[in-house]
Amino acid sequence: MNSIKSTLSFPAFQSRNYRLFFMGQGLSLVGTWITMVAMIWLVYHLTQSPVLLGVVGFASQVPNLVLVPFGGVLSDRWNHQRTLIVTQALSMLQSFALAILTLTGTIQIWHIIALSLFQGIVNAIDAPTRQAFVPEIVERKENLLNAIALNSSMFNGARLVGPAIGGLLLASVGAGYCFLIDGISYFAVLLALMAMRLQPKTKANSQESFTLSSVVQHLKEGFAYTFGYPPVRSILTMVALVSFLGVNFVVILPVFSNEILHGNENTLGLLMAASGVGSLIAAAQLSLRREVRGLGLFIAIAPIIYGLGMICFAASRSVWLSALLLAIIGFGSLLQSASSNTVIQTLVPDEMRGRVMSIYIMSFLGMISFGNLFQGALVSWIGAPATVVINGTICVVVAVFYAQQLPRLRRMVWKTHPELAPADNYTRRL
């Protein structure tokens, strides 16, 4: 009876393949967060250099800026299931390499930078493929929203649990065993992928010769579709601007926890956890929705929520009020990113899915990286509170502009996807 209720509450779990994906990926993500905690500690332990912490982070992210669009092209050409088996196996080998080097005492900073760069290259193919794979393993299209929301819940749940476990393991057994446990966790997702039963599909582009010119041509087609279709273009522009300005302002939270709130490491941990709790609540709320209609309004409202939250956070001098505001900010951030992901996945044709989702990832993660640099420079110039107020204000202004365009964008969507249009003519005219 409980399993039936669970399936009714989360219809994506009706798909056996998605259940396997969720369980395997969930265990693996916990291991990934354990490794992130261990790696940050190890880099600082080896070098005592905040600069090299940034270098390691940049090495893992820069492939997302450069290679993800090409990863999207490959995703549209290759079988998703087999591609993910390969990328997850390579990620497992990377974790085992870190474990062996650390446990044998031969680890050096250049090893960590090189392996971080390698993982970034793998992720440039894995990320768009994983995004494009979800609609393939959710058998009923109306359950896609639930699946994407559950993915967000899984990620944010791992973000809360993984660092806590990682800290305990780091203190008790050391970084090497953290990397080893992460490597072992990949067996869960590999076994899940291999256990899936999928209908064989022939990729429209898979029979073409694999040349640089063909890859470039497919890349051009992906960009032409993405920026030639106003609803998708508007959402991606919104995602990029908000990611640049607001999503990852938590990188300057140490300034607030130490200088503004006069706290310590525990204060920073509380603030980070509060943001994760807000994101988890938003993901849970989205997981209960049954249809895509109305998400366009969420995309417009969410940046207003966390933009106003950022403005109030900048003025707060209370730790608990700041934590509450960060929960609101995390709620708005996840609401916008998950809603945008769902709408784009719904609108995009299957043959373009990998390429379009790679541009989404580039708009989201890529702009976060540049936003970190921008916010760091702005903080050093005008201070952290003023920086957060400016960024929050711009987020609100951008959201209001998008909301004004929403009726026109909806009518465009209804023309190309009439199944998404409301039944009554009055609502159509809004």
Buried (B, 14 or more C-beta within 10 A) or exposed (E): EEEEEEBEEBBBBBBEBBBBBBBBBBBBBBBBBBBBBBBBBBBBEBBEEEEBBBBBBBBBBBBBBEBBBBBBBBBBBBBBBEBBBBBBBBBBBBBBBBBBBBBEEEBEBEBBBEBBBBBBBBBBBBBBBBBBBBBBBBBEEEBBBBBBBBBBBBBBBBBBBBBBBBBEBBEEEBBBBBBBBBBBBBBBBBEBBEEBEEEEEEBEBEEEEEEEEBBEBBBEBBEEBBEEBBBBBBBBBBBBBBBBBBBBBBBBBBBBBBEBBEBEEEBBBBBBBBBBBBBBBBBBBBBEBEEBBEBBEBBBBBBBBBBBBBBBBBEBEEBEBBBBBBBBBBBBBBBBBBBBBBBBBBBBEEBBBBBBBBBBBBBBBBBBBEBBEBBBEBBEEEBBBEBBBBBBBBBBBBBEEBBEBBEEBBBBBBEEEEEBBEEEEEEEEE
